[in-house]
């Protein structure tokens, strides 16, 4: 009986069978030796019976070193022990096994992807007599799948926010480590601030800011720190990529690489220290403008960048460029909205003596648009002051513009000295009209909402009384000098614009040195806590008082505001003052024309006590006009009051609700000139209604003096019949 020299098995049959077997033997040899697989055959004891040259080269061993030995004896190590277990599994079950792995084998310098097939070899009776192992290099297919997966991941991982720096960081995170070992993202200086880069080619000498960088090893080999700006040499791949608009691939052996080393030895020293040998710079371009450059580097343990790597880097950078440009545009729009918002807020607080104030406005986090929160401090007559906080529904430029309209409306209504509840009633009507206008002008896909909340408080430093009303707003807090903190129980009312329900105000006497805290709900409300928890945090923050209101504001924001606020917040802190008794003079007057002269005399004496006798001329004239009008046209009781503050205020109160109106008297009119004269001599005058009548007031600068030539200095007013009481005693 003859044996097959290849399989060591008997050859049976006649001469024809022997000839056929002889013909098949070379073909079998060719198939085994020329297979693209690295092949090996092992017996039931896992001893190698046959191995082809490709397998020998893969293991960096000769056939003699492998054949006749167990796999783990010839090739020790965990990976080959795992392969032996799979081979034993195939021998036991008779079922093939397919595995893929990515590793470095002894015959290769770098890691590669391998497809490992293990199958049983069975005889005619179906018994497993040996096991066949085939290993195929699938590195290119593996890398193609990895590239596709990388692009797919980039579509969701890059651009999760509208923040330029965060988007640049996401690009770095995506490429590490699958595409590069080190990555830099440098943006033009104008881009980081949201500005529009200049069109056209980028100059050779360019200033860029490091937006993001990263390294697989953690230690980034760069002399530029995050956020720093730097001038890049013309020989650098990043600058060459910017100026050409095309990717630049370089590395060891490239003349451009050598020129780069010579021009920047301090930078290249770090590169060489970390074994980085392959550089790929890709310009970041979107919508026809250049935003910056992304640089990718590979170290000594990886192959240099190949043309396929350049394509994938371009794809990833292009996706990031669109997201970066969107973030840049959003940054610009946000900066515009924020500039508008801040320009509509008080640039500085007006001078007044009623309260000491400090305020803060904080926009929401970058993922949310600028809101419509605002605060204001409005000086009123009689040394009083109005404190306002409000919040317009919505975000963006629309909310900022709406806030500006609303703040102007509040100032206009405050100028006519309306009580808090009446002011909010008028404001509610205005917001209703604004809403109707928005509904008529808004496109179908845009909501026309124009809602708002507001809190309005008026504090009088003479009486220490404070009137407060609110429309859908959070209640104010009051911190008394003894340190106790309470939220003032102001009657609740719906937000502005809903209409239908009246507003109510509360009046309370505030101790001297108390602190009023007005705020919007963005300070105390967030997604992870309700408003009650926010109010409690505010209470605890206010319990830690500080002599400085600026420090108080910082403490409140640091203790109460969430780390990532979803809404903007406005905060206004006011510490109350009081005008002392020697700054106010009050006289109750009977409704008798003869009392006018006595009133002028008392006023003159008081001005002399205050050492402002130069204001006597104008003050006497104002007192004569206002008291005379009250006696002639109103009803008692009549009260005259002088307030010495930053200005000198003269007030006459009566029991009538009819207010005088300024008009120009015609030539033959017998009246109407007195009030015009008061308006000419004082810097401001007006009327405010009270619960028991009205008060007419006039303010004059403390530098006011009698004009040269007496009344003639103000022109011809004709017969001053409104002042002709007892021959204008004391004025003649």
Secondary structure, DSSP 4 states (H G I P E B T S, - for coil): -EE-TTT--EE-S-HHHHHHHHHHHHHHHHHHHH-SSEEEEEETT-BEEEE-HHHHHHHT--HHHHTTSBHHHHS-SHHHHHHHHHHHHHHHH---EEEEEEE--TT-SS-EEEEEEEEEEE-TTS-EEEEEEEEEE-HHHHHHHHHHHHHHHHHHHTTSSS-HHHHHHHHHHHHBTTTBSEEEEEEEHHHHTTPPPPSSPPPSSEEEEEEEEEETTS----SSPTT-EEEEPTTSHHHHHHHHSS-EEEETT-HHHHHHHHH-HHHHHHHHHTT--EEEEEEEEETTEEEEEEEEEE-TTSPPP-HHHHHHHHHHHHHHHHHHHHHHHHHHHHHHHHHHHHHHS-SSPPP-SSEEEEEEEEPPPTTS---EEEEEEEE-GGG-EEEEEEEESS-SHHHHHHHHHHHHHHHHHHHTT--HHHHHHHHHHHHHHHHHHHHHHS-TTS-----EEEEEEEE-TTT-EEEEEEES-PPPEEE-TTS-EEE--PPP-PPBT--SS---EEEEE--TT-EEEEE-GGGT-BTTB-HHHHHHHHHHHHHS--S-HHHHHHHHHHHHS-TT-SS-EEEEEEEE----GGGEEEEEE-S-TTHHHHHHHHHHHHHHHTT-GGGHHHHHHHHHHHHHHHHHHS-S-EEEEEEESSSEEEEEEES--PPP---PPPTT-SSS-HHHHHHHHSSEEEEEEETTEEEEEEEE-TT--PPTTGGGGG------GGG-STTTTTT-
